[in-house]
Amino acid sequence: MNVTIVGTGYVGLSTGVCLAEIGHKVTCIDIDEKKINNLRQGISPIYEPGLEPMLVKNSKAGNLLFTTSHQEGLSEAEIIIIAVGTPQGSDGAADLFYLKQAATDISAHLNHDAIVVIKSTVPVGTNDHIKNVLENECSNNAKIEIVSNPEFLRQGSAVHDTMHADRIIIGSNNSEAAAKIAEMYRPLNVPIIITTLRSAEMIKYASNAFLATKISYINEIANLCEAVGANVEDVAKGMGMDKRIGEAFLYAGIGYGGSCFPKDVKALLHTANNNNVNFSLLKETITINEHQHELLVVKALNRFGDLNGKKIAMLGLSFKPETDDMREAPSIKIAALLTKLGSEVVAYDPVATNNAKKILGNTIKYAKSVNEAVLNTDALFIVTEWNEFKNLDLSCIINKMAKPIVYDGRNCLKEEMITACEAIEYYPIGKPAIIIK
Ligand SMILES: NC(=O)c1ccc[n+]([C@@H]2O[C@H](COP(=O)([O-])OP(=O)(O)OC[C@H]3O[C@@H](n4cnc5c(N)ncnc54)[C@H](O)[C@@H]3O)[C@@H](O)[C@H]2O)c1
């Protein structure tokens, strides 16, 4: 099938590359010229394991094209997938500016019948609204059907998640359009659920808000574990083996971040408020998460009394491992708090430093290695659980620090590594500290 993607970001690019891989002819449009120029040369603008080789392979085979021209990109499209950003607006609602612009671009250039698929995460009712926009604005009498097809991929495993999704949700009020989109995905051999536009839109928000709530729940349990002397990892293991609960997303830490959970939880809350539904659980999910972002700083303040003049190494900047995405990363808030308290922060991340510099600028220092980051520091904060940090030579790292004090915000260091150190103060989340003097 001829598929055109409008918006070639994390979701659009991963989707486009994977659809080309399963045999479709895909054209990816983006308004960002630099991005498209890089993509034409086989350079992925994002760090995503496995994406670039697949991008190069399908570009060379002629199945995958990139353009900044909506006219060119839409000329042969049977299916148009919109994957533009829907960031958080100032009132917490999803900002639909890019989506509306994408709809206007499609209306202006589409001159044949097509199915428009909204993959961007959008509030309930948006697909209906965009259908109206397309029908009213499309000047060429093109017949357009609309399909909601929310995306569930995780950054850091986007290719795997697209090729092996748990399920594909297709929402449409037109059964032929739904069947055609199901056909497009058929080679993936993934369970497909066909539902209405509004239910599909809701499935996406309900899923993300549930996962975010699961994280806030285990984080509150972790805080309680610390207070009563229990170990959250044992508790989570014991809970997770209950099939009704499941073991995923029961990892205590410094809270969720990223381009989706924070904004999607707030957008769902906004929808609830607009519809006079008091979804107080979501309010708590958000509040708990905000406190959790501050937890390492609070723990360090309790330990040091005052962080003014302290030198802190921060390992990890991206919101999670295997991505260079800094959107809503807890590191941003932690760095801001530490610098506000007068600390000097030296950060290291395997891939996110360039993106971090765009946000944090020169408020902190950036190291090129773990060894460089920890040199003469008073404490080490582990903020992102990159494999590189899980496999640290901890004794060697500790020796380079002024004080052997480690705050593990992701519980990613193994107990054997810590107990092998001659002297250390190790403060995890939801587990007893290990102090060796
Ligand atoms: N990133 C994720 O992990 C993820 C997962 C599931 C769902 N989503 C949802 O998918 C959507 C896209 O997210 P993303 O992270 O890929 O965003 P992104 O910001 O990485 O990419 C969006 C792209 O759209 C382009 N764009 C904007 N307006 C355009 C237009 N009129 N024509 C062509 N291109 C245009 C931008 O230049 C950008 O490259 C959002 O709604 C998000 O909530 C994201």
The ligand as an SDF file (V2000), in Angstrom:
LIG
                    3D

 44 48  0  0  0  0  0  0  0  0999 V2000
    7.2430    9.4960   21.6800 N   0  0  0  0  0  0  0  0  0  0  0  0
    6.5860    8.4610   22.1400 C   0  0  0  0  0  0  0  0  0  0  0  0
    7.1310    7.5910   22.8050 O   0  0  0  0  0  0  0  0  0  0  0  0
    5.1180    8.3030   21.8450 C   0  0  0  0  0  0  0  0  0  0  0  0
    4.4970    7.0700   22.0970 C   0  0  0  0  0  0  0  0  0  0  0  0
    3.1420    6.9360   21.8220 C   0  0  0  0  0  0  0  0  0  0  0  0
    2.4320    8.0260   21.3300 C   0  0  0  0  0  0  0  0  0  0  0  0
    3.0590    9.2180   21.1160 N   0  0  0  0  0  0  0  0  0  0  0  0
    2.2860   10.3220   20.5740 C   0  0  0  0  0  0  0  0  0  0  0  0
    2.6120   10.4220   19.1830 O   0  0  0  0  0  0  0  0  0  0  0  0
    2.6020   11.8150   18.7750 C   0  0  0  0  0  0  0  0  0  0  0  0
    3.9380   12.1870   18.1720 C   0  0  0  0  0  0  0  0  0  0  0  0
    4.9090   12.1120   19.1990 O   0  0  0  0  0  0  0  0  0  0  0  0
    6.4670   12.1480   18.8700 P   0  0  0  0  0  0  0  0  0  0  0  0
    7.1630   11.8940   20.1360 O   0  0  0  0  0  0  0  0  0  0  0  0
    6.7410   11.3060   17.6970 O   0  0  0  0  0  0  0  0  0  0  0  0
    6.6200   13.7060   18.4470 O   0  0  0  0  0  0  0  0  0  0  0  0
    7.8820   14.4340   17.8110 P   0  0  0  0  0  0  0  0  0  0  0  0
    7.8640   15.8120   18.3400 O   0  0  0  0  0  0  0  0  0  0  0  0
    9.1030   13.5830   17.9840 O   0  0  0  0  0  0  0  0  0  0  0  0
    7.5670   14.4590   16.2450 O   0  0  0  0  0  0  0  0  0  0  0  0
    6.5870   15.2430   15.6450 C   0  0  0  0  0  0  0  0  0  0  0  0
    7.0830   15.6570   14.2660 C   0  0  0  0  0  0  0  0  0  0  0  0
    6.0180   16.2810   13.5390 O   0  0  0  0  0  0  0  0  0  0  0  0
    6.5840   17.3060   12.7160 C   0  0  0  0  0  0  0  0  0  0  0  0
    5.5050   18.1820   12.2630 N   0  0  0  0  0  0  0  0  0  0  0  0
    4.8070   19.0960   12.9940 C   0  0  0  0  0  0  0  0  0  0  0  0
    3.8670   19.6670   12.2250 N   0  0  0  0  0  0  0  0  0  0  0  0
    3.9400   19.0950   11.0000 C   0  0  0  0  0  0  0  0  0  0  0  0
    3.2260   19.2570    9.7820 C   0  0  0  0  0  0  0  0  0  0  0  0
    2.2190   20.1310    9.6590 N   0  0  0  0  0  0  0  0  0  0  0  0
    3.5930   18.5150    8.7060 N   0  0  0  0  0  0  0  0  0  0  0  0
    4.6070   17.6230    8.8040 C   0  0  0  0  0  0  0  0  0  0  0  0
    5.3200   17.4310    9.9250 N   0  0  0  0  0  0  0  0  0  0  0  0
    4.9960   18.1600   11.0130 C   0  0  0  0  0  0  0  0  0  0  0  0
    7.6220   17.9170   13.6230 C   0  0  0  0  0  0  0  0  0  0  0  0
    8.5770   18.6610   12.8950 O   0  0  0  0  0  0  0  0  0  0  0  0
    8.2140   16.6830   14.3090 C   0  0  0  0  0  0  0  0  0  0  0  0
    9.3230   16.1650   13.5860 O   0  0  0  0  0  0  0  0  0  0  0  0
    2.2100   12.5970   20.0160 C   0  0  0  0  0  0  0  0  0  0  0  0
    0.8320   12.7910   20.0230 O   0  0  0  0  0  0  0  0  0  0  0  0
    2.6010   11.6740   21.1560 C   0  0  0  0  0  0  0  0  0  0  0  0
    1.8500   11.9120   22.3140 O   0  0  0  0  0  0  0  0  0  0  0  0
    4.3820    9.3740   21.3490 C   0  0  0  0  0  0  0  0  0  0  0  0
  1  2  1  0
  2  3  2  0
  2  4  1  0
  4  5  1  0
  4 44  2  0
  5  6  2  0
  6  7  1  0
  7  8  2  0
  8  9  1  0
  8 44  1  0
  9 10  1  0
  9 42  1  0
 10 11  1  0
 11 12  1  0
 11 40  1  0
 12 13  1  0
 13 14  1  0
 14 15  2  0
 14 16  1  0
 14 17  1  0
 17 18  1  0
 18 19  2  0
 18 20  1  0
 18 21  1  0
 21 22  1  0
 22 23  1  0
 23 24  1  0
 23 38  1  0
 24 25  1  0
 25 26  1  0
 25 36  1  0
 26 27  1  0
 26 35  1  0
 27 28  2  0
 28 29  1  0
 29 30  1  0
 29 35  2  0
 30 31  1  0
 30 32  2  0
 32 33  1  0
 33 34  2  0
 34 35  1  0
 36 37  1  0
 36 38  1  0
 38 39  1  0
 40 41  1  0
 40 42  1  0
 42 43  1  0
M  CHG  2   8   1  16  -1
M  END
$$$$
